[in-house]
Amino acid sequence: MASEAGPILNGIPSQLPDIDPDETQEWIDSLDAVLDEKGRTRARYIMLKLIERARQQQVGVPSLTATDYINTIPPEREPWFPGDEDVEREMRRYIRWNAAIMVHRAQRPGIGVGGHISTYASAATLYEVGMNHFFRGKDHPGGGDQIYFQGHASPGMYARSFLEGHLTEAQLDGFRQEKSHLVDGKVEAVPSYPHPRLLPNYWEFPTVSMGIGPMNAIYQAQFNKYLHNRGIKDTSQQDVWAFLGDGEMDEPESRGLLQLAANEELDNLNFVINCNLQRLDGPVRGNGKIIQELEAFFRGAGWNVIKVVWGRGWDPLLAADRDGALVHIMNQTSDGDYQTFRANDGKYVRDHFFGRDPRTAKMVEGWSDEQVWWDLKRGGHDYRKVYAAYKAAREHTGQPTVILAKTIKGYGLGSHFAGRNATHQMKKMTLDDLKAFRDSLRIPITDEQLEANPYQPPYYHPGADSEVIKYSVDRRQKLGGTLPSRRVDFEPVKLPGDEAYAQVKKGSGKQEVATTMAFVRLLKDLLRDKEFGPRIVPIIPDEARTFGMDAFFPTIKIYNPNGQNYTPVDAELMLAYRENVSGQILHLGINEAGSLAAFTAAGTSYATHGKPMIPIYVFYSMFGFQRTGDSIWAAADQMTRGFLIGATAGRTTLTGEGLQHADGHSPLLAATNPAVVHYDPAYGYEIAHIMQDGLKRMYGEGRTPEESNVIYYLTVYNEPIQQPKEPDDVDVEGILRGMHRISAANTEGWTHEAPRAQILGSGVGVPWALEAQQLLADDWGVAADVWSVTSWNELRRDGLAADEQDFLKPEGPPIKPWVTQCLEGTEGPVVAVSDYMRAVQDQIREWVPGRYASLGADGFGFSDTRPAARRFFHIDGPSVAVRTLQLLAKDGKVDADVPRRAAEKYRLDDVTAGTSGNAGGES
């Protein structure tokens, strides 16, 4: 019913009896009396105070989802501001100038690389209050805070670093020219946004892919608590600050994981949302109010909400607003109108805002238009209001905090920029804009200097000995050093010896074991290593039982900061569900996005915390790169190290699951990410060598950062096969470089000169290749060698590297790619097959000597048996055999009618005739 709607939805427990109707009526009569005598405003105030008191007394009253459009912290509760207001204001002016000039200069003729002026202009106070009073640097005794700087505000960070002496003028002039801006033969440049890979000693977190910053910040805060609760590092004095835009909060990722922060009481996490009311092209909520919307959303998710809406100039007006007329207008005015007010002048504000009610008009009747315009600022530009919010956030316990700070996009840049819809796309200023901007900031630069070259107005630096610079540097030193800053100085980690890999190399004997299970057995052995095991962070998105990882529950346990306060239904079973404060497994629910964020936090711990941790994230392969590919790019940008395990991989292995679970393309998606090293192993012993090499590459000695900053992606399968023992003459180099021969044709006793062929298979396709080898030998007298291709992607990269070397240094000896080295001494055509689309196998075509053909699972997946699906896609053993015979026929090595006879013999067009594959194995 409509009467049930309101700030506290359905808050009356109507199904409960009224044990004292008379007392209830007395309370209702009291409320009616206040309404009659004092009006609705007074009645509402008393109701709010009663709710506040009830919450103080631990009465279970539902939270309000929204409050008035005013500051959460009233003036009487604001703390004393401890800084030098004049000096800090002066520093903000210098930073504002240099940030804008850097972008403006990047638009000079012949360069024109763009940039964003207006975002930092709106957020300068938000950052500077933090820089001077809150954000702890790496050298702080309690460890440094993690700051997620808003991507488009990067010019402001560069400008501050320039004033502090950490960046040069030449580097600022190289903004967005990372290869071409040379000074004395050396590149002097900075990237457009916070890209740790591009500026690895400066930026720590990539934030420009909208929505990933908020998500990663939440899981960074969780990981800080995880390290603390597991006794690996004391992170109790480290906070996570994420600077976000109100438009960015439209991204599903920005809001979709708020519940984790509340559920785990991440009071080390603070969101600062710069509410300048504008997206890239216009208002965020022109007809509504984004601050009110976000307040309700965050409160509903269980966060502590602090609104910083109005500057101190509004305080006396609000104090005099006894009838609530001003607050009423504030509540009713839409964001679209607020933007229009700031794009006009004081008279417009007087007429169209205060003029809506005679009582509010009277409040400013003695004010000049200039006072209305300049004194009544938004709260995000008032350092005292921001300081009060930050202090309250840091002192709050038991909840994460979000600060909703109202600002103006393009603040201080002049009437052409401030609050305009196009301000995000505006990269440069006219000469008049420059002069007005200089005057408003009181920068000591002359008209002559600006007129000399309007495309390159000068930066301003008062000198390292100036009071302003010394003050700012001193503040940062006391807080633990300069920011932004990224360091790679981690304690060494002792890697497991060969014995940890020995068991999986023995094979499975007569037992059939899928490669997923072979991997899990290896992981179990790695976890047993007393020194290395605790460094592993298993991450599972609610599929542990599918992957056979539920065996870990009772041993290393599931991480939960609140422990396990219930008796699990399977408590009496050996593999009971076990949660623990110091648990090792991050079991994050049906949540691939959050799992990737947790993977990133753990995989960068070597730099963020100086504690190497090895995340191993196991997931359905179809829900990896396809679903969270952007997060994997961000992880690569942040130089994450760890293992992604795409389990139940392939297009035909998941019997019955069908289209949405059938992965036929993840290796191709992985190939697009330069930091991802993909392997598609067929056997357990291959997995052992790949994992061991991956750990050595990431954390072994003698590796460069470029070599070490990689993510290994292994695709493993749920189809049981007999795992072979590692051969005595195993080709480890071939396994790691991408292919090795596992079965040479056996022509012993043959009386004819057999046609030859080479069959390449990967992952679950290797058994089909071996089946084809047998069919070709038994039915057609063809001798085929079988190769296990552990990585099509690495073979391609190796080929590209060789081509590049030959292209740039043609005078040197030609370089042969590994695939060419392997195949150039062999005979016959080459047929390649996998459980993925042909484009995966086609990656190496250029470097294969001789005739080459690929077979793949192109198209959509579907529900059926493995043999039927493989026959449909024509990737099973008989299909490989027929394709090989076709190539041999073209070369005149077999009779022309042999391929047709073979196709008829194997009933190649009949999906019910397929036999390749094992019907067992859980999907």
Disulfide bonds with the S-S distance in Angstrom:
none
